[in-house]
Amino acid sequence: MEDVTIYITDRDGVKHKVEAPTDMAMNLMEVVRSYELAPEGTIGVCGGMAMCASCQCYVENNVELNPMEDDEDAMLAEAFNVKENSRLSCQIPITESLQNLEITLAPEY
């Protein structure tokens, strides 16, 4: 499989169906940026280093994700609008297991 379908609800509540390549070593934040689903400069401010939480999202369905690492857990402990289903999209690599993943972008502030 080369692409997976992901459903992303932007900060305005609009749901987008996107195709994400599994063969380009991308992460979920990069997919959001490539489809311009958040205003430039409002997502992935730290460049995907798990240091700012600007790419926080809420995982809305039961899809197998990679385990959360310590850096991501620590950043979410300091972030705003954190929920039990929060993840940093920069820490979620695009893999075949993300087929039909549904996420909602967390509020900017």
C-alpha positions in Angstrom: 0.0 0.0 0.0 1.4 3.4 -0.9 -1.3 5.8 0.5 -3.6 5.7 3.4 -6.9 7.6 3.8 -7.0 9.9 6.9 -9.9 12.1 8.0 -8.8 15.4 9.5 -11.2 17.9 11.1 -9.6 21.3 11.0 -9.9 24.1 13.6 -13.0 25.5 11.9 -14.8 22.1 12.3 -14.5 21.2 8.6 -13.7 17.5 7.9 -11.2 16.7 5.2 -10.5 13.3 3.5 -6.8 13.2 2.6 -4.5 10.7 1.1 -1.1 10.3 2.9 1.8 8.4 1.4 3.3 5.6 3.5 6.6 5.6 1.5 7.9 9.1 2.1 8.8 9.0 5.9 6.2 11.7 6.6 4.5 12.3 9.9 0.9 13.4 10.4 1.9 17.1 11.1 3.6 17.2 7.7 0.4 15.9 6.0 -1.7 18.6 7.7 0.8 21.2 6.5 1.0 19.8 3.0 -2.8 20.0 2.6 -2.8 23.5 4.2 -5.4 22.5 6.8 -4.1 25.0 9.3 -2.9 28.6 8.7 0.8 28.8 8.0 2.8 29.3 11.2 0.2 27.8 13.4 1.1 24.1 13.3 4.5 22.5 13.7 6.1 25.7 14.9 9.1 23.8 16.4 9.5 21.8 13.1 8.3 18.5 14.5 10.6 18.1 17.5 7.8 17.6 20.1 8.8 20.9 21.7 5.8 23.2 21.2 2.5 21.3 21.0 1.2 23.5 18.1 0.4 20.3 16.2 -1.7 18.7 19.0 -4.6 16.7 17.7 -7.3 14.5 19.2 -7.5 10.9 17.9 -11.2 10.2 17.3 -11.2 6.5 16.5 -9.5 3.3 17.5 -6.6 3.0 15.0 -3.3 1.4 16.0 -0.8 4.2 16.7 2.9 4.1 17.6 3.4 4.3 21.4 3.9 7.7 22.9 7.5 8.5 23.7 8.7 10.4 26.8 9.3 13.7 25.0 5.7 13.7 23.6 4.2 12.9 27.0 6.2 15.6 28.7 5.1 18.2 26.1 1.5 17.3 26.4 1.8 17.6 30.2 2.5 21.3 29.7 0.2 22.0 26.7 -3.3 23.6 26.7 -6.6 21.9 25.8 -5.1 18.4 26.4 -7.6 15.5 26.5 -7.1 11.8 27.1 -7.0 11.2 23.3 -4.4 14.0 22.6 -1.3 13.3 20.6 1.3 15.4 18.9 0.8 14.9 15.2 4.5 15.4 14.5 5.2 12.2 16.5 2.8 10.0 14.5 4.6 8.5 11.4 2.4 7.7 8.4 2.2 3.9 8.2 -0.4 1.5 6.8 -1.9 1.1 10.2 -3.3 4.6 10.0 -5.8 3.7 7.3 -9.1 5.5 8.1 -7.6 7.4 11.1 -9.8 10.2 12.2 -8.3 13.2 14.0 -9.4 16.7 15.1 -6.8 19.5 15.3 -6.7 21.0 18.8 -7.5 24.7 19.2 -4.6 27.0 18.5 -4.7 28.5 22.0 
